[in-house]
Amino acid sequence: MSYEHILVDVEDRVAVITLNRPQQMNAMNRKLNVELHDAVKKAEADEGIGCIVITGAGEKAFTAGGDIKEQLSDDAKLSDQEQDSLRDHKRQYEIAACAKPVIGMMNGLAYGGGAVLASSLDIRIGCENTKFRFLAAAYGRINSTWTLPNQVGWPIAKELLFTARIVGAEEAYRIGLLNHLVPKEKLREKTMEIAKLIAN
């Protein structure tokens, strides 16, 4: 599969997958979701890969979550049940359940579906630009109940899920949502240091 919305590089047994829609804050449209799943599954099956890193292009966003323009144009005509059927939850689960460790190199904000994706990864490394926001409650839903509590515990997970408030980098590190917090110029170096330790 050739990719339109992601980039894939391999360095010392580490596959680095970059969500590459910087003008759209790396928003996750359906095509990007399909490509991300495909890239993760290929890296998982590759004996030459020992660890996977997911990041976003630019310094503003890991990913702003679902592509609102696509959702408004397509989903406005559909019921909630029909909208839900379009979302392939199996793809999301298979990324979370990847047999090889997956690290989030959190270069910027992770809102909505981006926070859901980040919370399902094994390790998250952030910088001063990192922010999380679990937005489902803002539109009457809930998600991340099987991933976020594993990172931060139930009381804090409930607060973040019920309030949909922004969690800045310092707080994310303090509560365990980030494993490491480094200056943005050191983010790739620290991420690759850990990824290569795992891969080798």
N, C-alpha and C positions, 0 to 999 in steps of 0.2 A: 504494500500500500504506500503510495506517495502522499506526503502530508502537506496540507495547506496552512494549518493553524498551529502546528507545533514544530519544534526543532529537536533533533536527537543527536547527541554527541557521545562518544565513548572515550573515556580516559582511564587508563590503568584499572580495567575491569569494573569501572563505574559508568553506568548509562545515565546521562544527564538529559532529562526531558524538559524542554522549555515551552511553556504556553506562550504562543507568539501572536498575540493580537494587542499590542501595546496601545494603539489608538482607541481601542475599546476597553481599556483597563483589563485586558486578557479575559474578557467575559467569555463564559463557556456556552457557546451555541451547540447545537446537536452535533455538528460536524467535528468540532473540537473534542467533544466528549467521546465520540467514536474513535478519533485518532489517538487520544490519550490512552484509552483502554487498549487499543491495538499495540501501541508502543510499549506499554507496561507488560502485556502478555508476551510480546516478542522478547523483551529483556529477561522476563522470568524463565523463558524456555531456552535461552542462550547460555550454554555452559561457560562461555567466556565472560559472562557478567556475574558479579557477586553482590552488587548493591545498585539501587536505583535512586536517583535524585530527581525531584520534581520542583521546578521553579517557574517564575514568570519573567517575561521580557520587560526591561526597563526597571525603574526604581520606585514607581508608584504603586504597582499592584502585583501581588502573587496572582490573584484573580478576584474580580469584583463579583463573582458568582454567575448566576444564569444571565443569559443575554436577554435583557428586558425588551429590546426592540423586536427580537424574534418571538418572544413569548406573547407580546401584545398583538403582533400581526397574526400569529397562528392560533394562540390559545383563546383569544377573545370570543371566538365563535363556539368554543367547546365547554362542556361541563367540567366540573372538578374531576370526576371519575375519568372522563376522556383525556384530560390533561395528564393525569397521573399515569395512564396507560402508555403515554408517549415517552415517559421517563423510564429508561432502562435501568432499574435498580440492580439487576444482576451485574451490569458493568461496574457500578459503584462498589458493590460488594466484592467483586473479584479484584479490584485495585486494593481495597482494604485488606483482603485476605491473601495478597500476593505472598508466595512462598519465599521470596527474597526480600530483605529489609528495604523499606522505602523511606527516604528522608525528604522532608519538606524544607527547601531552602527559601525561607520566607522573606523575600526581598521587599515586600510592601503589604498593602492591605489584603485581607482575606475576609470577604463579606459573603453572607448568604451561603450559596453552594460552595464558595471558596473556603469558608470556615468549616463546612461539613467535610470537604475533601481533606483539609489540613488535619482535622481532628482524627481522621481515620488512618493517618500515616503513622509509622513506627516512631519517628523522631522528628522534631521540628527545631530548626536553628534560625534565629531571627536577628534583626538589627533595629535601629531606632525608627525605621520606616514601617515596621511591622505593626499591624492592628488586626484584631479579629472582631467580627460581629455576626452572631447567630440570629438571623432575621426571620425565621419561620413564624415566630409568635406575632410579628407585625402584620402578617396576613392570615392569622387564625389557624396556624398549623404548629407542629412541633417536629423536630428532627434531632439527630445526633445523640439520641438517648442511649445508644449502645456503644458510642465511641467516647464522647466527652467525659462522662463520669470516670472512665478508666484513666483519663489524664489528670483531672482536677478534683475528683470526688463528687459525690451526689449533691451536697449543699451548694457548692459553688456552681456546679453544672446547672442546677435548677435556676439559680439566680441569672446566669448568663442566658439560658434558654427562655426564661419567662420575661425578662426585661428587654431583650434584643439590644442591649447597650453596647457601646464600643469598648473594647478591651485593648489598652495601649501596650506597648512592648514591655515596659517595666513590670506592669501588673501580670502580663502573660507569663513572664519569666518567674515571678514570685509565686504564682499559683500552680506552676508546673505545665502550663500549656506550651511553653518553650523550654527545651532542654538547655540551650545556650543562647545568650544575648551578646552580640559582638558589634563593633562599629561596622557600618555598611561596607566600608572598604575592605574589611576582613571577612565578610560573610562567605564568599566563595571559598576562600582559603580554609576557613574552619570547617565548612561543610565537607569539602573534599578530603580534608584530613581524617574526619570521622568515617566518611564513606569508604576511603581506601583501606582504613584499618579493618572495617567490616568485610570488604571485598576480598582482602588477601588473607 
